Amino acid sequence: MDTTLRDGEQTSGVSFSASEKLTLAKLLLQELKVDRIEVASARVSEGEFDAVKQIMEWAIAEGYEDRVEILSFVDGGISIDWMQKAGAKVQNILTKGSLNHLTYQLKKTPKEHFSEIGAVIAAAQQHDIASNIYLEDWSNGMRNSQEYVFDFLDFLATQPIRRILLPDTLGILTHTETFDFISKIVQRYSNLHFDFHGHNDYDLSVANVMEALKAGCHGLHLTVNGMGERAGNAPLASVIAVMNDFMPDLHTSVQEPSLYKVSKLVSAFTGFGIPANKPIVGDNVFTQTAGIHADGDSKKNLYFNDLLPERFGRKRKYALGKTSGKANILKNLQELGLTLNDDELKKVTQRIIALGDKKEKVTKDDLPFIISDVLDSNSYEQKVIVTSYVLTHSKGLKPSTTVAVEIEGKPFEEHAQGDGQFDAFMNALHKVYASQKTVLPELVDYAVRIPPGSNSDALCETVITWAREGKDFTTRGLDSDQTVSAIKATEKMLNII
C-alpha cells in the first residue's frame, strides 16, 4: 500500500491539492501499479473531502473502489458518515497498539477500547465499508506491553476485518526486533493478514522492511521518496529494488521503470527535494565521478552492480571534474558523437581539471564549448600574454583596471578607467598599444551566453566581433566569470593581430 497521499502528506510543510491527489492516485494505481493507496484522513478538512470525492468518482468508474483507503477514527461513526458522503469504501481505523498510549492518551481500559472499536466495525459493515485496523505505537507495545497487544489481536481475530496494520510509529525498531515481533504474531495468528508500516527515524526502515518480509508479514506500507513525518517512511523505490534483487521468492506488481517519473512528479508537487545521493531516484546515484570507474565500465563493466539505471527509466552519467580523468571525458564525447586525438584530449582534460580545482561544476553540455575554446587556442602562436590585471568597481566611482601585458617577451603596464570593468580594461590596453604606435581593432559586437541546455553555472562564453581594415573577425573566451571570459577573448584578438 502506498501512503504518500496520507502519511506522506504529514511531511512538514507539504500539502497536496485535490487535483494533485487525483493525478497521483491515477499514476500510483495505473502506471506504478501499487496494490492499494491510502489517500487521506477522514474529517480533516474540506479540501481533503473534495480530494477523496474526486478520487472515488474516478476509482469507481475504473473499478478501483476497493483499492482506495481512508484513515478513520474511533469517533462514534463520524468518520463513517464522512466517508459515505465522499464515496469511500475502505477505512483504516486508527486504534491504540500500546498500553502506554491507551492509558495516558485515551485514559481508557482495554475492554472499553475494544468495545468502541467493535461498534465502529459493525457500523461500517452496515454501510458496506470494509475495515482494516492500525495499531498505533505497536512497536512500543511489543517492547513494553506484549500481553496487551496479544489481547488486542485476540479480540481482532473475532472481527470482520481484512488487514491488521502494524506501524513502527516512532521508528524505534531494530531489524532483529522487527523479525522477532512479526514472527511471533504471524505464527500465533496464521489466519490473519498483517501489514508492516515502517518509519525511518534511525535510517533503518528498509532493513526493517526486509526483516518484516522474512518474518512472514503479508503487506507493506511505503511512500514515494520516503516522505512522512519526522524522518519519513520506508521509501518505495528502495524497497522495491531490494525485494526484486534479494528476495526472489516474493513478487510485487510495482513497475520499476515508473519509479523515477513518479518520484520527480511528487517532488515537483510538494517542493520536497530529493537528495542527490538518495538511492534509485537521486540525481547522482547513477553518475560515475572517478575516472577509474569510467575506465572500469569500459572494461567488462567492472564498476556496475545490479542497480542498472535502465531498470528505473534512467541513464548512467559520467561526471566532469578534477577526478574524472580521460575515461569520463571519453564517455561524454561518445554520447555527443565527438572524437579527439590524444593531444587534444589531454588539453581538454587539463582544462576540465582546472575548472574542477576551482570547484566549478562542468556538464556534458559544456563540453563542446570547452573543446572549441581549447582547439581555438591552438590556432595561433601566442606572442601576447595578459599576465595580470586588477578590476575594481566601487559605488560612486568609475570602474578602473590595471593591466600587465607581455608582448613578445617585453612587459607593459597601464591603468585606465571606463564605463564598466571590461571597458576600463580595453582603455588600458589602448594605452599600451598606443605606446607601440599600434591601433587596436574596433569592438563591433559583444555577446555572452551559457551553454544551451546546461544547468551549470561553471562556464559562460563571450564572443566578440572585431573590425580591422574593413574586415570583421571573431574571438571567443570561456570562463566561469563573464569579465574574465571577455578578457580571454581579447587576448586571442591581440595574438591574431
C-alpha positions, 0 to 999 in steps of 0.5 A: 500500500502506498501512503504518500497521499496520507502519511506522506502528506504529514511531511512538514510543510507539504500539502497536496491539492485535490487535483494533485491527489487525483493525478497521483492516485491515477499514476500510483494505481495505473502506471506504478501499479501499487496494490492499494493507496491510502489517500487521506484522513477522514474529517480533516478538512474540506479540501481533503473531502473534495480530494477523496470525492474526486478520487472515488468518482474516478476509482469507481468508474475504473473499478478501483473502489476497493483499492482506495483507503481512508484513515478513520477514527474511533469517533462514534461513526463520524468518520463513517458518515464522512466517508459515505458522503465522499464515496469511500469504501475502505477505512483504516481505523486508527486504534491504540497498539500500546498500553502506554498510549491507551492509558495516558492518551485515551485514559481508557481500559482495554475492554472499553477500547475494544468495545468502541472499536467493535461498534465502529466495525459493525457500523461500517459493515452496515454501510458496506465499508470494509475495515482494516485496523492500525495499531498505533505505537505497536512497536512500543507495545511489543517492547513494553506491553506484549500481553496487551497487544496479544489481547488486542489481536485476540479480540481482532481475530473475532472481527470482520476485518481484512488487514491488521496494520502494524506501524513502527510509529516512532521508528524505534525498531531494530531489524532483529526486533522487527523479525522477532515481533512479526514472527511471533504474531504471524505464527500465533495468528496464521489466519490473519493478514498483517501489514508492516508500516515502517518509519525511518527515524534511525535510517533503518526502515528498509532493513526493517522492511526486509526483516518484516518480509522474512518474518512472514508479514503479508503487506507493506506500507511505503511512500514515494521518496520516503516522505512522512513525518519526522524522518519519513517512511520506508521509501518505495523505490528502495524497497522495491529494488531490494525485494526484486534483487534479494528476495526472489521468492516474493513478487510485487506488481510495482513497475520499476521503470515508473519509479523515477517519473513518479518520484520527480512528479511528487517532488515537483508537487510538494517542493520536497527535494530529493537528495542527490545521493538518495538511492534509485531516484537521486540525481547522482546515484547513477553518475560515475565521478572517478575516472577509474570507474569510467575506465572500469565500465569500459572494461567488462563493466567492472564498476556496475552492480545490479542497480542498472539505471535502465531498470528505473527509466534512467541513464548512467552519467559520467561526471566532469571534474578534477577526478574524472580523468580521460575515461569520463571525458571519453564517455561524454564525447561518445554520447555527443558523437565527438572524437579527439586525438590524444593531444587534444584530449589531454588539453581538454582534460587539463582544462576540465581539471582546472575548472574542477580545482576551482570547484566549478561544476562542468556538464556534458553540455559544456563540453563542446564549448570547452573543446572549441575554446581549447582547439581555438587556442591552438590556432595561433602562436601566442606572442601576447600574454595578459599576465595580470590585471586588477578590476575594481568597481566601487559605488560612486566611482568609475570602474578602473583596471590595471593591466600587465601585458607581455608582448613578445617577451617585453612587459607593459603596464597601464591603468585606465578607467571606463564605463564598466570593468571590461571597458576600463580594461580595453582603455588600458590596453589602448594605452599600451598599444598606443605606446607601440604606435599600434591601433587596436581593432574596433569592438563591433559586437559583444555577446555572452551566453551559457551553454544551451541546455546546461544547468551549470553555472561553471562556464559562460562564453563571450564572443566578440566581433572585431573590425580591422581594415574593413574586415570583421573577425571573431574571438571567443573566451570561456570562463566561469566569470563573464569579465574574465571570459571577455578578457580571454577573448581579447587576448586571442584578438591581440595574438591574431593581430 
